[in-house]
Amino acid sequence: MYADGEQSRMPTVEIEYCVPCGFLSRAEDVQHALLSTFGEQLDAVTLATGADGVFVVRVDDTVIFDKSEDEYDVDEIVRRVRDQL
């Protein structure tokens, strides 16, 4: 039973990627790694189209990876998501 009748809510991950930059395959790689690693611990891993070089990963609206600040590394993104669970 949860306090106050609340049910446990699983996090949602959003991967926003630049379409013109060709980042779809990168976004799919991250999505696959997260779903393979965390399976039913996540509510959803969604892809959102963007532009202007964007590649950002959010867990429940909290940015955990931003290409403009971080070097792309799938394993590091997975670790950062794990830290949010």
N, CA and C atoms as a LAMMPS dump frame, in Angstrom:
ITEM: TIMESTEP
0
ITEM: NUMBER OF ATOMS
255
ITEM: BOX BOUNDS ff ff ff
-5.0000000000000000e+02 5.0000000000000000e+02
-5.0000000000000000e+02 5.0000000000000000e+02
-5.0000000000000000e+02 5.0000000000000000e+02
ITEM: ATOMS id mol type element x y z
1 1 1 N 0.838 -1.181 0
2 1 2 C 0 0 0
3 1 3 C 0.884 1.246 0
4 2 1 N 0.461 2.253 -0.694
5 2 2 C 1.186 3.514 -0.765
6 2 3 C 0.492 4.547 0.095
7 3 1 N 1.239 5.481 0.619
8 3 2 C 0.683 6.533 1.46
9 3 3 C -0.373 7.323 0.697
10 4 1 N -1.438 7.677 1.404
11 4 2 C -2.499 8.502 0.823
12 4 3 C -3.103 7.905 -0.437
13 5 1 N -3.026 6.587 -0.617
14 5 2 C -3.622 5.943 -1.772
15 5 3 C -2.896 6.181 -3.078
16 6 1 N -1.699 6.796 -3.036
17 6 2 C -0.947 7.053 -4.261
18 6 3 C -0.289 5.772 -4.757
19 7 1 N -0.202 5.65 -6.043
20 7 2 C 0.495 4.529 -6.64
21 7 3 C 1.899 4.974 -7.007
22 8 1 N 2.821 4.019 -7.001
23 8 2 C 4.193 4.334 -7.38
24 8 3 C 4.213 4.76 -8.844
25 9 1 N 4.857 5.888 -9.124
26 9 2 C 4.93 6.395 -10.484
27 9 3 C 6.322 6.144 -11.027
28 10 1 N 6.372 5.555 -12.197
29 10 2 C 7.651 5.284 -12.836
30 10 3 C 8.061 6.491 -13.673
31 11 1 N 9.359 6.731 -13.759
32 11 2 C 9.829 7.878 -14.535
33 11 3 C 9.642 7.693 -16.039
34 12 1 N 9.566 8.823 -16.72
35 12 2 C 9.511 8.865 -18.176
36 12 3 C 10.798 9.52 -18.668
37 13 1 N 11.392 8.935 -19.704
38 13 2 C 12.596 9.495 -20.305
39 13 3 C 12.223 10.03 -21.685
40 14 1 N 12.67 11.249 -21.971
41 14 2 C 12.471 11.846 -23.282
42 14 3 C 13.839 12.106 -23.903
43 15 1 N 13.983 11.69 -25.141
44 15 2 C 15.203 11.948 -25.899
45 15 3 C 14.826 12.897 -27.025
46 16 1 N 15.301 14.134 -26.94
47 16 2 C 15.038 15.122 -27.989
48 16 3 C 16.273 15.185 -28.883
49 17 1 N 16.054 15.022 -30.184
50 17 2 C 17.188 14.928 -31.113
51 17 3 C 16.963 15.798 -32.339
52 18 1 N 18.068 16.26 -32.921
53 18 2 C 18.034 17.099 -34.113
54 18 3 C 17.797 16.23 -35.352
55 19 1 N 16.678 16.471 -36.023
56 19 2 C 16.358 15.718 -37.24
57 19 3 C 17.309 16.076 -38.383
58 20 1 N 17.499 17.377 -38.691
59 20 2 C 18.385 17.721 -39.807
60 20 3 C 19.83 17.237 -39.603
61 21 1 N 20.247 17.082 -38.344
62 21 2 C 21.624 16.642 -38.056
63 21 3 C 21.809 15.137 -38.236
64 22 1 N 20.703 14.42 -38.399
65 22 2 C 20.798 12.968 -38.562
66 22 3 C 21.019 12.229 -37.249
67 23 1 N 20.512 12.777 -36.133
68 23 2 C 20.714 12.163 -34.819
69 23 3 C 19.687 11.08 -34.483
70 24 1 N 18.831 10.7 -35.429
71 24 2 C 17.826 9.678 -35.141
72 24 3 C 18.471 8.374 -34.693
73 25 1 N 19.487 7.908 -35.382
74 25 2 C 20.094 6.622 -35.006
75 25 3 C 20.727 6.709 -33.619
76 26 1 N 21.306 7.837 -33.286
77 26 2 C 21.876 8.046 -31.948
78 26 3 C 20.761 7.974 -30.904
79 27 1 N 19.64 8.64 -31.181
80 27 2 C 18.502 8.625 -30.258
81 27 3 C 17.95 7.21 -30.1
82 28 1 N 17.864 6.475 -31.193
83 28 2 C 17.38 5.096 -31.132
84 28 3 C 18.339 4.207 -30.335
85 29 1 N 19.632 4.444 -30.459
86 29 2 C 20.614 3.669 -29.694
87 29 3 C 20.428 3.891 -28.193
88 30 1 N 20.226 5.144 -27.8
89 30 2 C 20.007 5.446 -26.383
90 30 3 C 18.69 4.842 -25.911
91 31 1 N 17.655 4.977 -26.718
92 31 2 C 16.35 4.413 -26.367
93 31 3 C 16.462 2.9 -26.161
94 32 1 N 17.12 2.222 -27.075
95 32 2 C 17.284 0.768 -26.976
96 32 3 C 18.072 0.392 -25.721
97 33 1 N 19.158 1.101 -25.451
98 33 2 C 19.974 0.81 -24.271
99 33 3 C 19.171 0.991 -22.984
100 34 1 N 18.369 2.052 -22.925
101 34 2 C 17.575 2.293 -21.721
102 34 3 C 16.482 1.243 -21.538
103 35 1 N 15.782 0.913 -22.61
104 35 2 C 14.729 -0.093 -22.508
105 35 3 C 15.298 -1.469 -22.196
106 36 1 N 16.44 -1.79 -22.76
107 36 2 C 17.088 -3.079 -22.5
108 36 3 C 17.587 -3.169 -21.063
109 37 1 N 18.075 -2.061 -20.544
110 37 2 C 18.652 -2.044 -19.203
111 37 3 C 17.591 -1.965 -18.112
112 38 1 N 16.598 -1.1 -18.31
113 38 2 C 15.654 -0.825 -17.236
114 38 3 C 14.27 -1.436 -17.434
115 39 1 N 13.953 -1.859 -18.656
116 39 2 C 12.693 -2.542 -18.914
117 39 3 C 11.495 -1.903 -18.251
118 40 1 N 10.904 -2.635 -17.312
119 40 2 C 9.659 -2.198 -16.687
120 40 3 C 9.844 -1.173 -15.575
121 41 1 N 11.065 -0.703 -15.347
122 41 2 C 11.284 0.336 -14.335
123 41 3 C 10.957 1.733 -14.875
124 42 1 N 10.772 1.834 -16.186
125 42 2 C 10.451 3.114 -16.81
126 42 3 C 9.04 3.074 -17.365
127 43 1 N 8.339 4.187 -17.246
128 43 2 C 6.998 4.273 -17.81
129 43 3 C 7.079 4.34 -19.328
130 44 1 N 8.047 5.132 -19.84
131 44 2 C 8.204 5.284 -21.287
132 44 3 C 9.576 5.872 -21.59
133 45 1 N 10.061 5.578 -22.785
134 45 2 C 11.259 6.226 -23.326
135 45 3 C 10.831 6.755 -24.683
136 46 1 N 10.626 8.074 -24.763
137 46 2 C 10.065 8.673 -25.97
138 46 3 C 11.117 9.437 -26.757
139 47 1 N 10.868 9.553 -28.04
140 47 2 C 11.709 10.347 -28.934
141 47 3 C 10.933 11.599 -29.32
142 48 1 N 11.613 12.745 -29.242
143 48 2 C 10.994 14.013 -29.623
144 48 3 C 11.883 14.687 -30.654
145 49 1 N 11.294 15.087 -31.755
146 49 2 C 12.076 15.717 -32.819
147 49 3 C 12.424 17.148 -32.453
148 50 1 N 13.6 17.558 -32.906
149 50 2 C 14.067 18.916 -32.661
150 50 3 C 14.94 19.37 -33.813
151 51 1 N 15.614 20.475 -33.627
152 51 2 C 16.494 21.044 -34.651
153 51 3 C 17.638 21.781 -33.957
154 52 1 N 18.43 22.481 -34.735
155 52 2 C 19.508 23.323 -34.215
156 52 3 C 20.549 22.546 -33.413
157 53 1 N 20.793 21.275 -33.781
158 53 2 C 21.844 20.49 -33.15
159 53 3 C 21.5 19.904 -31.798
160 54 1 N 20.234 19.95 -31.419
161 54 2 C 19.84 19.473 -30.095
162 54 3 C 20.003 17.957 -29.965
163 55 1 N 20.492 17.535 -28.813
164 55 2 C 20.449 16.133 -28.385
165 55 3 C 20.448 16.171 -26.868
166 56 1 N 19.254 16.051 -26.304
167 56 2 C 19.055 16.2 -24.864
168 56 3 C 18.262 14.999 -24.362
169 57 1 N 18.666 14.491 -23.199
170 57 2 C 17.939 13.4 -22.551
171 57 3 C 17.405 13.933 -21.223
172 58 1 N 16.1 13.74 -21.016
173 58 2 C 15.446 14.202 -19.792
174 58 3 C 14.788 13.03 -19.083
175 59 1 N 14.87 13.055 -17.768
176 59 2 C 14.121 12.12 -16.937
177 59 3 C 13.12 12.969 -16.174
178 60 1 N 11.851 12.783 -16.466
179 60 2 C 10.79 13.581 -15.841
180 60 3 C 11.119 15.078 -15.866
181 61 1 N 11.452 15.582 -17.021
182 61 2 C 11.717 17.009 -17.251
183 61 3 C 13.039 17.52 -16.667
184 62 1 N 13.826 16.643 -16.058
185 62 2 C 15.152 17.024 -15.566
186 62 3 C 16.181 16.623 -16.611
187 63 1 N 16.948 17.581 -17.101
188 63 2 C 17.973 17.287 -18.106
189 63 3 C 19.106 16.524 -17.436
190 64 1 N 19.386 15.319 -17.962
191 64 2 C 20.503 14.538 -17.423
192 64 3 C 21.646 14.422 -18.433
193 65 1 N 21.376 14.815 -19.684
194 65 2 C 22.409 14.839 -20.717
195 65 3 C 22.064 15.898 -21.735
196 66 1 N 23.066 16.697 -22.1
197 66 2 C 22.898 17.716 -23.125
198 66 3 C 24.169 17.73 -23.966
199 67 1 N 24.016 17.44 -25.247
200 67 2 C 25.163 17.366 -26.162
201 67 3 C 26.001 18.641 -26.153
202 68 1 N 25.373 19.764 -25.9
203 68 2 C 26.117 21.016 -25.912
204 68 3 C 27.055 21.141 -24.705
205 69 1 N 26.838 20.303 -23.678
206 69 2 C 27.665 20.363 -22.48
207 69 3 C 28.443 19.08 -22.214
208 70 1 N 27.97 17.959 -22.733
209 70 2 C 28.533 16.65 -22.422
210 70 3 C 28.984 15.938 -23.688
211 71 1 N 29.967 15.05 -23.541
212 71 2 C 30.392 14.217 -24.663
213 71 3 C 29.451 13.017 -24.759
214 72 1 N 29.008 12.712 -25.977
215 72 2 C 28.066 11.614 -26.189
216 72 3 C 28.687 10.283 -25.787
217 73 1 N 28.02 9.572 -24.873
218 73 2 C 28.456 8.26 -24.409
219 73 3 C 27.215 7.529 -23.902
220 74 1 N 26.776 6.522 -24.637
221 74 2 C 25.551 5.8 -24.274
222 74 3 C 25.647 5.24 -22.858
223 75 1 N 26.777 4.639 -22.513
224 75 2 C 26.927 4.046 -21.181
225 75 3 C 26.796 5.099 -20.081
226 76 1 N 27.341 6.283 -20.316
227 76 2 C 27.227 7.361 -19.327
228 76 3 C 25.783 7.827 -19.202
229 77 1 N 25.063 7.898 -20.299
230 77 2 C 23.645 8.284 -20.249
231 77 3 C 22.866 7.258 -19.443
232 78 1 N 23.137 5.98 -19.661
233 78 2 C 22.466 4.916 -18.903
234 78 3 C 22.77 5.075 -17.409
235 79 1 N 24.02 5.351 -17.066
236 79 2 C 24.383 5.552 -15.648
237 79 3 C 23.622 6.736 -15.051
238 80 1 N 23.509 7.802 -15.812
239 80 2 C 22.808 8.992 -15.304
240 80 3 C 21.312 8.72 -15.106
241 81 1 N 20.714 7.944 -16.001
242 81 2 C 19.313 7.567 -15.823
243 81 3 C 19.188 6.703 -14.567
244 82 1 N 20.096 5.751 -14.402
245 82 2 C 20.062 4.883 -13.214
246 82 3 C 20.096 5.726 -11.937
247 83 1 N 20.893 6.778 -11.931
248 83 2 C 20.988 7.648 -10.756
249 83 3 C 19.667 8.345 -10.446
250 84 1 N 18.804 8.469 -11.447
251 84 2 C 17.514 9.135 -11.26
252 84 3 C 16.4 8.186 -10.801
253 85 1 N 16.667 6.899 -10.867
254 85 2 C 15.63 5.917 -10.505
255 85 3 C 15.543 5.71 -9.003
